[in-house]
Amino acid sequence: MASPLSDKEKYVSLVTFRRDGRAVATPVWFAAVGEEFGVITETNVGKVKRIRNNHVSRCRCATTAAT
């Protein structure tokens, strides 16, 4: 299956969910890890806490013009 990500994208929009169910979209760096992609972030930030608590997240491609 072809990847929805290209070499031009540097960020994806990671959507995590608060305990009350509200979605929180956060732009994050990503990197290829074999045939999958990993998110690069600090370990003590809200998005990581929400993933640990909920285990449900979505990721959307977000093309950016980062300089």
Secondary structure by P-SEA (a helix, b strand, c coil): ccccccccccccbbbbbcccbbbbbbbbbbbbcccccccccccccaaaaaaaacccbbbbbbbbbcc
